[in-house]
Amino acid sequence: MRQIQLSLLCLCLLVSVPAWSQNTGCSDLPGFADFNFWIGEWEVFDNVTGNKAGENSIRPMESGCLLLEGSIYNFGGAVWNFRGTWTPNEDGSVRQFFEQFNHDSEVWEPWFDGRYVRK
């Protein structure tokens, strides 16, 4: 009988914890709203050339627990290390700066310096 009770308790915990986390989301947790400035529909411009580089859509998913941007594809199949910063500007635009690690020189090099402007 105790084994059945323990099994039922474990089953209840396994079912209730994911259900609770899905209902509450992450928007009220520390740090999860820090990138809300980036949510929206954007036109993207290259800061170096000034040319339009494309359009992008940033949206929250999983009850505010993550943000989804478009994927970066490398058609050659190579794997590169990237790091980036996102800086909100006073005019409402966002600077996105990516660097790529050069394995030959072992130096981080600029890869993309862009300006996101709301549509």
C-alpha positions as CSV (number, residue, x, y, z in Angstrom):
1,M,0.0,0.0,0.0
2,R,2.8,2.4,0.8
3,Q,4.4,1.7,-2.5
4,I,1.2,2.6,-4.3
5,Q,0.9,5.8,-2.3
6,L,4.6,6.7,-3.0
7,S,4.1,6.0,-6.7
8,L,0.9,8.2,-6.9
9,L,2.8,11.0,-5.1
10,C,5.7,10.8,-7.6
11,L,3.2,10.7,-10.5
12,C,1.4,13.8,-9.1
13,L,4.6,15.7,-8.8
14,L,5.7,14.8,-12.3
15,V,2.5,16.0,-13.8
16,S,1.9,19.1,-11.6
17,V,5.4,20.7,-11.8
18,P,5.4,21.0,-15.7
19,A,1.8,22.1,-15.7
20,W,2.5,24.8,-13.1
21,S,5.5,26.1,-15.0
22,Q,3.5,26.3,-18.2
23,N,0.8,28.2,-16.6
24,T,3.0,30.7,-14.8
25,G,5.6,31.4,-17.5
26,C,8.8,33.3,-17.0
27,S,7.8,36.9,-17.5
28,D,7.8,37.6,-13.7
29,L,11.1,35.9,-13.1
30,P,14.2,38.0,-12.7
31,G,16.1,38.6,-16.0
32,F,13.5,37.2,-18.4
33,A,12.1,40.6,-19.4
34,D,15.6,42.1,-20.0
35,F,15.3,41.5,-23.8
36,N,11.7,42.6,-24.2
37,F,13.0,45.7,-26.0
38,W,13.9,43.4,-28.9
39,I,10.5,41.9,-29.4
40,G,8.8,43.0,-32.6
41,E,9.0,43.4,-36.4
42,W,12.2,44.9,-37.7
43,E,14.0,46.1,-40.7
44,V,17.7,45.4,-40.4
45,F,20.4,47.6,-41.7
46,D,24.2,47.0,-42.0
47,N,25.9,49.7,-39.8
48,V,29.0,49.5,-41.9
49,T,27.4,50.0,-45.4
50,G,24.1,51.5,-44.4
51,N,22.4,49.0,-46.7
52,K,19.2,47.1,-45.8
53,A,20.3,43.6,-44.8
54,G,16.8,42.2,-44.4
55,E,13.8,42.0,-42.1
56,N,13.4,40.1,-38.9
57,S,10.7,39.1,-36.5
58,I,11.5,38.6,-32.8
59,R,8.8,36.9,-30.7
60,P,8.4,35.5,-27.3
61,M,7.7,31.8,-26.9
62,E,7.1,29.2,-24.2
63,S,5.2,31.6,-22.0
64,G,7.9,34.3,-22.1
65,C,10.7,31.9,-21.3
66,L,12.6,32.4,-24.6
67,L,12.8,34.6,-27.7
68,L,12.9,33.3,-31.2
69,E,14.8,35.0,-34.0
70,G,15.5,33.6,-37.5
71,S,18.3,30.9,-37.9
72,I,21.8,31.5,-39.2
73,Y,22.6,29.0,-41.9
74,N,26.1,28.0,-43.0
75,F,25.8,26.2,-46.3
76,G,29.4,24.9,-46.1
77,G,28.6,23.0,-43.0
78,A,31.3,24.6,-40.9
79,V,30.9,25.3,-37.2
80,W,32.0,28.7,-35.8
81,N,31.8,30.2,-32.4
82,F,29.8,33.4,-32.2
83,R,29.1,35.9,-29.5
84,G,26.8,39.0,-29.7
85,T,25.5,42.0,-27.9
86,W,22.2,43.8,-28.3
87,T,22.0,47.4,-27.3
88,P,18.8,49.4,-27.3
89,N,19.3,52.9,-28.7
90,E,17.5,56.1,-27.6
91,D,15.6,56.3,-30.9
92,G,14.0,52.8,-30.3
93,S,16.3,51.0,-32.7
94,V,18.6,48.2,-31.5
95,R,22.3,47.6,-32.4
96,Q,23.1,43.9,-32.8
97,F,26.8,43.2,-32.9
98,F,28.2,39.8,-33.7
99,E,31.7,38.5,-33.5
100,Q,33.1,35.3,-34.9
101,F,36.0,33.5,-33.5
102,N,38.8,32.9,-36.0
103,H,40.3,29.6,-35.2
104,D,43.4,30.3,-37.3
105,S,44.4,33.6,-35.6
106,E,42.6,32.8,-32.3
107,V,41.0,36.3,-32.4
108,W,37.4,37.4,-32.2
109,E,36.6,39.3,-35.4
110,P,33.5,41.4,-36.3
111,W,31.0,39.4,-38.2
112,F,27.9,41.6,-38.4
113,D,27.1,45.1,-37.0
114,G,23.5,45.8,-37.6
115,R,20.8,48.3,-36.7
116,Y,17.2,47.0,-36.1
117,V,14.6,49.6,-36.9
118,R,10.9,48.9,-36.0
119,K,8.6,48.5,-39.0
